[in-house]
């Protein structure tokens, strides 16, 4: 299961970067609050919680670039953060 979530995160990050000129560490800082997040995924002894996965996927969903298709095979979350705050953009 963890490997599937890691694959989803990398897939979504890669697709997001096609719509933005942004480095992976900058994207990790914005999406996860940790510039090493994507680089350390799957590294020995490093793990993440399902809560963190949900937070990062929610961030991507809320900040997805126009004109870029969400990756096939990765479920796009209904952004809980947006629903809770009432923010629409």
Biopython code that builds the backbone (N, CA, C, O; Angstrom):
import numpy as np
from Bio.PDB.StructureBuilder import StructureBuilder

atoms = [
    (1, "UNK", "N", (0.823, -1.197, 0.000)),
    (1, "UNK", "CA", (0.000, 0.000, 0.000)),
    (1, "UNK", "C", (0.868, 1.263, 0.000)),
    (1, "UNK", "O", (0.609, 2.208, -0.745)),
    (2, "UNK", "N", (1.901, 1.261, 0.847)),
    (2, "UNK", "CA", (2.761, 2.440, 0.920)),
    (2, "UNK", "C", (3.410, 2.736, -0.431)),
    (2, "UNK", "O", (3.530, 3.897, -0.821)),
    (3, "UNK", "N", (3.826, 1.693, -1.141)),
    (3, "UNK", "CA", (4.460, 1.900, -2.445)),
    (3, "UNK", "C", (3.486, 2.520, -3.448)),
    (3, "UNK", "O", (3.884, 3.338, -4.278)),
    (4, "UNK", "N", (2.222, 2.134, -3.372)),
    (4, "UNK", "CA", (1.211, 2.717, -4.250)),
    (4, "UNK", "C", (1.014, 4.208, -3.939)),
    (4, "UNK", "O", (0.887, 5.022, -4.853)),
    (5, "UNK", "N", (0.990, 4.557, -2.661)),
    (5, "UNK", "CA", (0.835, 5.962, -2.275)),
    (5, "UNK", "C", (2.049, 6.782, -2.710)),
    (5, "UNK", "O", (1.906, 7.911, -3.177)),
    (6, "UNK", "N", (3.229, 6.214, -2.555)),
    (6, "UNK", "CA", (4.451, 6.895, -3.000)),
    (6, "UNK", "C", (4.404, 7.124, -4.511)),
    (6, "UNK", "O", (4.730, 8.208, -4.995)),
    (7, "UNK", "N", (3.998, 6.101, -5.240)),
    (7, "UNK", "CA", (3.869, 6.219, -6.699)),
    (7, "UNK", "C", (2.868, 7.312, -7.058)),
    (7, "UNK", "O", (3.118, 8.110, -7.962)),
    (8, "UNK", "N", (1.740, 7.354, -6.358)),
    (8, "UNK", "CA", (0.740, 8.397, -6.609)),
    (8, "UNK", "C", (1.317, 9.786, -6.377)),
    (8, "UNK", "O", (1.115, 10.693, -7.184)),
    (9, "UNK", "N", (2.033, 9.947, -5.272)),
    (9, "UNK", "CA", (2.621, 11.255, -4.963)),
    (9, "UNK", "C", (3.618, 11.695, -6.036)),
    (9, "UNK", "O", (3.598, 12.845, -6.473)),
    (10, "UNK", "N", (4.484, 10.779, -6.456)),
    (10, "UNK", "CA", (5.456, 11.118, -7.492)),
    (10, "UNK", "C", (4.766, 11.406, -8.827)),
    (10, "UNK", "O", (5.175, 12.312, -9.554)),
    (11, "UNK", "N", (3.735, 10.649, -9.146)),
    (11, "UNK", "CA", (3.006, 10.854, -10.404)),
    (11, "UNK", "C", (2.342, 12.225, -10.425)),
    (11, "UNK", "O", (2.440, 12.953, -11.413)),
    (12, "UNK", "N", (1.672, 12.572, -9.342)),
    (12, "UNK", "CA", (0.984, 13.857, -9.267)),
    (12, "UNK", "C", (1.990, 15.003, -9.266)),
    (12, "UNK", "O", (1.770, 16.021, -9.922)),
    (13, "UNK", "N", (3.085, 14.846, -8.539)),
    (13, "UNK", "CA", (4.117, 15.896, -8.514)),
    (13, "UNK", "C", (4.703, 16.102, -9.909)),
    (13, "UNK", "O", (4.911, 17.239, -10.333)),
    (14, "UNK", "N", (4.966, 15.018, -10.618)),
    (14, "UNK", "CA", (5.508, 15.132, -11.973)),
    (14, "UNK", "C", (4.546, 15.826, -12.922)),
    (14, "UNK", "O", (4.954, 16.674, -13.717)),
    (15, "UNK", "N", (3.269, 15.469, -12.840)),
    (15, "UNK", "CA", (2.264, 16.099, -13.698)),
    (15, "UNK", "C", (2.105, 17.574, -13.349)),
    (15, "UNK", "O", (1.966, 18.412, -14.240)),
    (16, "UNK", "N", (2.125, 17.893, -12.069)),
    (16, "UNK", "CA", (2.008, 19.291, -11.631)),
    (16, "UNK", "C", (3.155, 20.115, -12.204)),
    (16, "UNK", "O", (2.958, 21.242, -12.656)),
    (17, "UNK", "N", (4.341, 19.548, -12.180)),
    (17, "UNK", "CA", (5.521, 20.277, -12.647)),
    (17, "UNK", "C", (5.483, 20.538, -14.148)),
    (17, "UNK", "O", (6.182, 21.433, -14.624)),
    (18, "UNK", "N", (4.680, 19.779, -14.917)),
    (18, "UNK", "CA", (4.560, 20.073, -16.345)),
    (18, "UNK", "C", (3.799, 21.374, -16.560)),
    (18, "UNK", "O", (3.938, 22.005, -17.607)),
    (19, "UNK", "N", (2.996, 21.782, -15.579)),
    (19, "UNK", "CA", (2.237, 23.021, -15.687)),
    (19, "UNK", "C", (2.880, 24.196, -14.988)),
    (19, "UNK", "O", (2.399, 25.324, -15.097)),
    (20, "UNK", "N", (3.965, 23.948, -14.270)),
    (20, "UNK", "CA", (4.680, 25.004, -13.548)),
    (20, "UNK", "C", (6.178, 24.801, -13.715)),
    (20, "UNK", "O", (6.656, 23.667, -13.743)),
    (21, "UNK", "N", (6.897, 25.870, -13.824)),
    (21, "UNK", "CA", (8.352, 25.806, -13.849)),
    (21, "UNK", "C", (8.806, 25.894, -12.391)),
    (21, "UNK", "O", (9.065, 26.982, -11.877)),
    (22, "UNK", "N", (8.900, 24.732, -11.732)),
    (22, "UNK", "CA", (9.182, 24.695, -10.303)),
    (22, "UNK", "C", (10.066, 23.491, -9.985)),
    (22, "UNK", "O", (9.868, 22.401, -10.521)),
    (23, "UNK", "N", (11.021, 23.700, -9.125)),
    (23, "UNK", "CA", (11.886, 22.610, -8.704)),
    (23, "UNK", "C", (11.160, 21.685, -7.726)),
    (23, "UNK", "O", (10.209, 22.095, -7.060)),
    (24, "UNK", "N", (11.612, 20.453, -7.648)),
    (24, "UNK", "CA", (10.967, 19.472, -6.791)),
    (24, "UNK", "C", (11.048, 19.859, -5.315)),
    (24, "UNK", "O", (10.088, 19.651, -4.573)),
    (25, "UNK", "N", (12.161, 20.409, -4.885)),
    (25, "UNK", "CA", (12.272, 20.793, -3.471)),
    (25, "UNK", "C", (11.364, 21.975, -3.142)),
    (25, "UNK", "O", (10.813, 22.035, -2.043)),
    (26, "UNK", "N", (11.200, 22.911, -4.068)),
    (26, "UNK", "CA", (10.278, 24.031, -3.848)),
    (26, "UNK", "C", (8.845, 23.513, -3.796)),
    (26, "UNK", "O", (8.059, 23.932, -2.946)),
    (27, "UNK", "N", (8.514, 22.614, -4.694)),
    (27, "UNK", "CA", (7.178, 22.028, -4.689)),
    (27, "UNK", "C", (6.932, 21.273, -3.384)),
    (27, "UNK", "O", (5.852, 21.381, -2.804)),
    (28, "UNK", "N", (7.902, 20.524, -2.924)),
    (28, "UNK", "CA", (7.763, 19.777, -1.672)),
    (28, "UNK", "C", (7.539, 20.720, -0.496)),
    (28, "UNK", "O", (6.730, 20.436, 0.387)),
    (29, "UNK", "N", (8.250, 21.831, -0.484)),
    (29, "UNK", "CA", (8.072, 22.807, 0.603)),
    (29, "UNK", "C", (6.663, 23.379, 0.587)),
    (29, "UNK", "O", (6.036, 23.536, 1.635)),
    (30, "UNK", "N", (6.171, 23.688, -0.598)),
    (30, "UNK", "CA", (4.820, 24.255, -0.694)),
    (30, "UNK", "C", (3.735, 23.221, -0.377)),
    (30, "UNK", "O", (2.794, 23.514, 0.361)),
    (31, "UNK", "N", (3.864, 22.031, -0.926)),
    (31, "UNK", "CA", (2.812, 21.022, -0.793)),
    (31, "UNK", "C", (2.846, 20.292, 0.544)),
    (31, "UNK", "O", (1.801, 19.932, 1.087)),
    (32, "UNK", "N", (4.056, 20.073, 1.075)),
    (32, "UNK", "CA", (4.191, 19.235, 2.276)),
    (32, "UNK", "C", (4.825, 19.954, 3.452)),
    (32, "UNK", "O", (4.853, 19.423, 4.562)),
    (33, "UNK", "N", (5.337, 21.161, 3.219)),
    (33, "UNK", "CA", (5.993, 21.884, 4.302)),
    (33, "UNK", "C", (7.380, 21.355, 4.626)),
    (33, "UNK", "O", (7.929, 21.654, 5.687)),
    (34, "UNK", "N", (7.951, 20.568, 3.717)),
    (34, "UNK", "CA", (9.272, 19.955, 3.934)),
    (34, "UNK", "C", (9.947, 19.823, 2.575)),
    (34, "UNK", "O", (9.496, 19.043, 1.736)),
    (35, "UNK", "N", (11.013, 20.567, 2.347)),
    (35, "UNK", "CA", (11.657, 20.571, 1.036)),
    (35, "UNK", "C", (12.219, 19.209, 0.645)),
    (35, "UNK", "O", (12.482, 18.970, -0.534)),
    (36, "UNK", "N", (12.407, 18.312, 1.612)),
    (36, "UNK", "CA", (12.955, 16.977, 1.329)),
    (36, "UNK", "C", (11.871, 15.926, 1.100)),
    (36, "UNK", "O", (12.188, 14.768, 0.828)),
    (37, "UNK", "N", (10.599, 16.309, 1.206)),
    (37, "UNK", "CA", (9.512, 15.333, 1.218)),
    (37, "UNK", "C", (9.568, 14.353, 0.036)),
    (37, "UNK", "O", (9.601, 13.142, 0.258)),
    (38, "UNK", "N", (9.578, 14.833, -1.188)),
    (38, "UNK", "CA", (9.553, 13.934, -2.339)),
    (38, "UNK", "C", (10.853, 13.159, -2.494)),
    (38, "UNK", "O", (10.834, 11.987, -2.869)),
    (39, "UNK", "N", (11.968, 13.792, -2.214)),
    (39, "UNK", "CA", (13.257, 13.124, -2.331)),
    (39, "UNK", "C", (13.400, 11.989, -1.321)),
    (39, "UNK", "O", (14.098, 11.009, -1.583)),
    (40, "UNK", "N", (12.747, 12.115, -0.173)),
    (40, "UNK", "CA", (12.911, 11.092, 0.865)),
    (40, "UNK", "C", (11.842, 10.006, 0.823)),
    (40, "UNK", "O", (11.922, 9.039, 1.581)),
    (41, "UNK", "N", (10.848, 10.145, -0.042)),
    (41, "UNK", "CA", (9.811, 9.116, -0.123)),
    (41, "UNK", "C", (10.427, 7.771, -0.487)),
    (41, "UNK", "O", (11.141, 7.648, -1.482)),
    (42, "UNK", "N", (10.146, 6.785, 0.319)),
    (42, "UNK", "CA", (10.654, 5.447, 0.068)),
    (42, "UNK", "C", (12.059, 5.196, 0.568)),
    (42, "UNK", "O", (12.553, 4.071, 0.485)),
    (43, "UNK", "N", (12.716, 6.229, 1.091)),
    (43, "UNK", "CA", (14.068, 6.038, 1.627)),
    (43, "UNK", "C", (14.001, 5.180, 2.884)),
    (43, "UNK", "O", (13.038, 5.253, 3.647)),
    (44, "UNK", "N", (15.017, 4.380, 3.087)),
    (44, "UNK", "CA", (15.079, 3.500, 4.250)),
    (44, "UNK", "C", (14.903, 4.289, 5.541)),
    (44, "UNK", "O", (15.594, 5.279, 5.779)),
    (45, "UNK", "N", (13.982, 3.842, 6.358)),
    (45, "UNK", "CA", (13.756, 4.478, 7.642)),
    (45, "UNK", "C", (12.863, 5.706, 7.591)),
    (45, "UNK", "O", (12.495, 6.246, 8.634)),
    (46, "UNK", "N", (12.508, 6.156, 6.386)),
    (46, "UNK", "CA", (11.629, 7.326, 6.246)),
    (46, "UNK", "C", (10.231, 6.850, 5.880)),
    (46, "UNK", "O", (10.061, 5.973, 5.033)),
    (47, "UNK", "N", (9.263, 7.425, 6.510)),
    (47, "UNK", "CA", (7.882, 7.071, 6.235)),
    (47, "UNK", "C", (7.021, 8.319, 6.325)),
    (47, "UNK", "O", (7.514, 9.397, 6.656)),
    (48, "UNK", "N", (5.761, 8.176, 6.035)),
    (48, "UNK", "CA", (4.821, 9.286, 6.138)),
    (48, "UNK", "C", (3.486, 8.701, 6.572)),
    (48, "UNK", "O", (3.244, 7.503, 6.431)),
    (49, "UNK", "N", (2.638, 9.548, 7.093)),
    (49, "UNK", "CA", (1.338, 9.089, 7.555)),
    (49, "UNK", "C", (0.303, 9.227, 6.439)),
    (49, "UNK", "O", (0.506, 9.963, 5.473)),
    (50, "UNK", "N", (-0.792, 8.518, 6.587)),
    (50, "UNK", "CA", (-1.894, 8.668, 5.638)),
    (50, "UNK", "C", (-2.432, 10.093, 5.730)),
    (50, "UNK", "O", (-2.871, 10.663, 4.732)),
    (51, "UNK", "N", (-2.397, 10.653, 6.910)),
    (51, "UNK", "CA", (-2.837, 12.042, 7.083)),
    (51, "UNK", "C", (-1.982, 12.990, 6.241)),
    (51, "UNK", "O", (-2.513, 13.897, 5.600)),
    (52, "UNK", "N", (-0.667, 12.785, 6.237)),
    (52, "UNK", "CA", (0.227, 13.622, 5.430)),
    (52, "UNK", "C", (-0.057, 13.418, 3.942)),
    (52, "UNK", "O", (-0.075, 14.379, 3.173)),
    (53, "UNK", "N", (-0.277, 12.176, 3.543)),
    (53, "UNK", "CA", (-0.634, 11.889, 2.154)),
    (53, "UNK", "C", (-1.881, 12.673, 1.772)),
    (53, "UNK", "O", (-1.909, 13.331, 0.732)),
    (54, "UNK", "N", (-2.906, 12.606, 2.604)),
    (54, "UNK", "CA", (-4.151, 13.327, 2.331)),
    (54, "UNK", "C", (-3.921, 14.832, 2.251)),
    (54, "UNK", "O", (-4.479, 15.498, 1.378)),
    (55, "UNK", "N", (-3.107, 15.373, 3.153)),
    (55, "UNK", "CA", (-2.823, 16.808, 3.146)),
    (55, "UNK", "C", (-2.136, 17.222, 1.845)),
    (55, "UNK", "O", (-2.493, 18.234, 1.242)),
    (56, "UNK", "N", (-1.157, 16.439, 1.422)),
    (56, "UNK", "CA", (-0.406, 16.774, 0.205)),
    (56, "UNK", "C", (-1.304, 16.640, -1.024)),
    (56, "UNK", "O", (-1.280, 17.499, -1.905)),
    (57, "UNK", "N", (-2.090, 15.575, -1.086)),
    (57, "UNK", "CA", (-2.990, 15.402, -2.222)),
    (57, "UNK", "C", (-4.057, 16.495, -2.250)),
    (57, "UNK", "O", (-4.437, 16.962, -3.324)),
    (58, "UNK", "N", (-4.542, 16.905, -1.077)),
    (58, "UNK", "CA", (-5.489, 18.025, -1.012)),
    (58, "UNK", "C", (-4.837, 19.301, -1.537)),
    (58, "UNK", "O", (-5.466, 20.068, -2.266)),
    (59, "UNK", "N", (-3.587, 19.526, -1.170)),
    (59, "UNK", "CA", (-2.880, 20.720, -1.641)),
    (59, "UNK", "C", (-2.810, 20.709, -3.174)),
    (59, "UNK", "O", (-3.102, 21.708, -3.830)),
    (60, "UNK", "N", (-2.418, 19.558, -3.724)),
    (60, "UNK", "CA", (-2.345, 19.467, -5.184)),
    (60, "UNK", "C", (-3.697, 19.745, -5.820)),
    (60, "UNK", "O", (-3.790, 20.498, -6.789)),
    (61, "UNK", "N", (-4.732, 19.146, -5.284)),
    (61, "UNK", "CA", (-6.066, 19.331, -5.851)),
    (61, "UNK", "C", (-6.480, 20.795, -5.824)),
    (61, "UNK", "O", (-7.066, 21.298, -6.782)),
    (62, "UNK", "N", (-6.177, 21.472, -4.733)),
    (62, "UNK", "CA", (-6.552, 22.881, -4.578)),
    (62, "UNK", "C", (-5.707, 23.820, -5.444)),
    (62, "UNK", "O", (-6.158, 24.915, -5.780)),
    (63, "UNK", "N", (-4.512, 23.415, -5.802)),
    (63, "UNK", "CA", (-3.584, 24.286, -6.538)),
    (63, "UNK", "C", (-3.257, 23.756, -7.937)),
    (63, "UNK", "O", (-2.247, 24.138, -8.529)),
    (64, "UNK", "N", (-4.103, 22.887, -8.454)),
    (64, "UNK", "CA", (-3.804, 22.247, -9.735)),
    (64, "UNK", "C", (-3.788, 23.268, -10.868)),
    (64, "UNK", "O", (-4.692, 24.097, -10.961)),
    (65, "UNK", "N", (-2.762, 23.219, -11.738)),
    (65, "UNK", "CA", (-2.657, 24.198, -12.834)),
    (65, "UNK", "C", (-3.710, 23.982, -13.914)),
    (65, "UNK", "O", (-4.014, 22.850, -14.293)),
    (66, "UNK", "N", (-4.253, 25.078, -14.393)),
    (66, "UNK", "CA", (-5.221, 25.025, -15.489)),
    (66, "UNK", "C", (-4.544, 24.466, -16.731)),
    (66, "UNK", "O", (-3.377, 24.749, -17.002)),
    (67, "UNK", "N", (-5.282, 23.681, -17.467)),
    (67, "UNK", "CA", (-4.761, 23.133, -18.714)),
    (67, "UNK", "C", (-3.922, 21.882, -18.552)),
    (67, "UNK", "O", (-3.448, 21.328, -19.544)),
    (68, "UNK", "N", (-3.729, 21.429, -17.340)),
    (68, "UNK", "CA", (-2.958, 20.212, -17.087)),
    (68, "UNK", "C", (-3.928, 19.154, -16.576)),
    (68, "UNK", "O", (-4.648, 19.375, -15.602)),
    (69, "UNK", "N", (-3.938, 18.005, -17.243)),
    (69, "UNK", "CA", (-4.841, 16.923, -16.836)),
    (69, "UNK", "C", (-4.330, 16.270, -15.556)),
    (69, "UNK", "O", (-3.132, 16.038, -15.396)),
    (70, "UNK", "N", (-5.261, 15.976, -14.647)),
    (70, "UNK", "CA", (-4.924, 15.199, -13.442)),
    (70, "UNK", "C", (-4.516, 13.813, -13.929)),
    (70, "UNK", "O", (-5.161, 13.271, -14.827)),
    (71, "UNK", "N", (-3.472, 13.227, -13.366)),
    (71, "UNK", "CA", (-2.982, 11.928, -13.848)),
    (71, "UNK", "C", (-4.032, 10.811, -13.761)),
    (71, "UNK", "O", (-4.719, 10.654, -12.753)),
    (72, "UNK", "N", (-4.127, 10.060, -14.831)),
    (72, "UNK", "CA", (-5.025, 8.908, -14.847)),
    (72, "UNK", "C", (-4.516, 7.865, -13.869)),
    (72, "UNK", "O", (-3.309, 7.677, -13.712)),
    (73, "UNK", "N", (-5.440, 7.198, -13.221)),
    (73, "UNK", "CA", (-5.076, 6.140, -12.286)),
    (73, "UNK", "C", (-4.818, 6.628, -10.874)),
    (73, "UNK", "O", (-4.584, 5.825, -9.971)),
    (74, "UNK", "N", (-4.859, 7.946, -10.675)),
    (74, "UNK", "CA", (-4.680, 8.521, -9.338)),
    (74, "UNK", "C", (-5.968, 9.251, -8.989)),
    (74, "UNK", "O", (-6.379, 10.179, -9.685)),
    (75, "UNK", "N", (-6.590, 8.824, -7.914)),
    (75, "UNK", "CA", (-7.843, 9.449, -7.513)),
    (75, "UNK", "C", (-7.592, 10.878, -7.040)),
    (75, "UNK", "O", (-6.730, 11.130, -6.198)),
    (76, "UNK", "N", (-8.360, 11.800, -7.597)),
    (76, "UNK", "CA", (-8.258, 13.201, -7.171)),
    (76, "UNK", "C", (-9.199, 13.417, -5.992)),
    (76, "UNK", "O", (-10.397, 13.152, -6.095)),
    (77, "UNK", "N", (-8.663, 13.895, -4.879)),
    (77, "UNK", "CA", (-9.507, 14.063, -3.701)),
    (77, "UNK", "C", (-10.419, 15.274, -3.812)),
    (77, "UNK", "O", (-10.098, 16.269, -4.461)),
    (78, "UNK", "N", (-11.551, 15.157, -3.165)),
    (78, "UNK", "CA", (-12.380, 16.340, -2.948)),
    (78, "UNK", "C", (-11.664, 17.077, -1.825)),
    (78, "UNK", "O", (-11.473, 16.521, -0.743)),
    (79, "UNK", "N", (-11.286, 18.263, -2.057)),
    (79, "UNK", "CA", (-10.410, 18.971, -1.121)),
    (79, "UNK", "C", (-11.142, 19.330, 0.170)),
    (79, "UNK", "O", (-11.985, 20.227, 0.194)),
    (80, "UNK", "N", (-10.809, 18.620, 1.229)),
    (80, "UNK", "CA", (-11.424, 18.862, 2.532)),
    (80, "UNK", "C", (-11.092, 20.241, 3.065)),
    (80, "UNK", "O", (-11.949, 20.899, 3.655)),
    (81, "UNK", "N", (-9.867, 20.687, 2.867)),
    (81, "UNK", "CA", (-9.453, 21.982, 3.370)),
    (81, "UNK", "C", (-10.304, 23.093, 2.779)),
    (81, "UNK", "O", (-10.712, 24.013, 3.489)),
    (82, "UNK", "N", (-10.570, 23.012, 1.495)),
    (82, "UNK", "CA", (-11.391, 24.033, 0.847)),
    (82, "UNK", "C", (-12.806, 23.993, 1.386)),
    (82, "UNK", "O", (-13.413, 25.038, 1.623)),
    (83, "UNK", "N", (-13.330, 22.807, 1.578)),
    (83, "UNK", "CA", (-14.691, 22.681, 2.084)),
    (83, "UNK", "C", (-14.790, 23.235, 3.507)),
    (83, "UNK", "O", (-15.791, 23.860, 3.857)),
    (84, "UNK", "N", (-13.770, 23.012, 4.324)),
    (84, "UNK", "CA", (-13.777, 23.469, 5.701)),
    (84, "UNK", "C", (-13.656, 24.989, 5.808)),
    (84, "UNK", "O", (-14.283, 25.610, 6.666)),
    (85, "UNK", "N", (-12.843, 25.583, 4.927)),
    (85, "UNK", "CA", (-12.586, 27.020, 5.026)),
    (85, "UNK", "C", (-13.517, 27.853, 4.158)),
    (85, "UNK", "O", (-13.657, 29.058, 4.369)),
    (86, "UNK", "N", (-14.150, 27.218, 3.189)),
    (86, "UNK", "CA", (-15.006, 27.964, 2.285)),
    (86, "UNK", "C", (-14.235, 28.668, 1.185)),
    (86, "UNK", "O", (-14.831, 29.401, 0.395)),
    (87, "UNK", "N", (-12.919, 28.464, 1.110)),
    (87, "UNK", "CA", (-12.085, 29.088, 0.090)),
    (87, "UNK", "C", (-12.311, 28.345, -1.219)),
    (87, "UNK", "O", (-12.349, 27.115, -1.236)),
    (88, "UNK", "N", (-12.457, 29.071, -2.299)),
    (88, "UNK", "CA", (-12.711, 28.442, -3.587)),
    (88, "UNK", "C", (-11.580, 28.593, -4.580)),
    (88, "UNK", "O", (-11.674, 28.070, -5.690)),
    (89, "UNK", "N", (-10.518, 29.286, -4.225)),
    (89, "UNK", "CA", (-9.403, 29.397, -5.175)),
    (89, "UNK", "C", (-8.088, 29.369, -4.463)),
    (89, "UNK", "O", (-7.039, 29.451, -5.102)),
]
sb = StructureBuilder()
sb.init_structure("model")
sb.init_model(0)
sb.init_chain("A")
sb.init_seg("    ")
for serial, (resi, resn, name, xyz) in enumerate(atoms, 1):
    if name == "N":
        sb.init_residue(resn, " ", resi, " ")
    sb.init_atom(name, np.array(xyz, "f"), 0.0, 1.0, " ", f" {name:<3s}", serial, name[0])
structure = sb.get_structure()
